[in-house]
Amino acid sequence: MKFLIDTSSLVAMVRYYIPFEKSDSLKNLVKDKIKTGDIVLFDKVADEAGLVSKKIVVKSLDFITDKKLQTKTNSLLPYPKFFNMLDNEFANHLQKSKLNEVEFEKAKNDYLETADAKFLLYLLEEKSKLGIDDTVLVTEETISDNDNKPFKKLPLICSNKDISYCSLVVLLQDHFKIKLSEYVV
């Protein structure tokens, strides 16, 4: 099983866990899981992480910037059915209605350059190719809409498309079977 980690999960890790580590064991665990491919780090996530909260993620998890550990996303391109889903299923229709056609096209083009869009392209491709769910998205986002963006949040889209996702805590405790109390004080 592979886990795609998003920027919000990395931010949560460096805010709530890394400062309380007994040693660098949690940091090293995540780095090792990325090296082995158990955790997939998209280049778009690494880029976004460099823009968050005074670069807190890249300062705490310096390996995030290592291009050898990143999975390139430039080959994950939208296809006609994906554009249809983007317009009809992924769009937050209340916010979309506030935009004119040109503004929505700009928002759509901007969205297609985000890690969220790359996650969806990858997860939908994997699901259709394999017919099984062997990849899980790790996100700290919630389903509730509270950010007034033109596109729905990842957990809501994942739920609607029957894509597996979990939180960072579930990843660490349930999937990797670690006791957080052994890693943090």
PyMOL commands that set and color helices and strands:
alter all, ss='L'
color gray80, all
select helices_A, chain A and resi 7-16+18-20+25-36+43-49+53-60+62-65+67-69+80-90+93-96+101-112+115-130+154-160+168-175+180-183
alter helices_A, ss='H'
color red, helices_A
select strands_A, chain A and resi 2-5+39-42+70-71+135-138+165-166
alter strands_A, ss='S'
color yellow, strands_A
deselect
rebuild
show_as cartoon
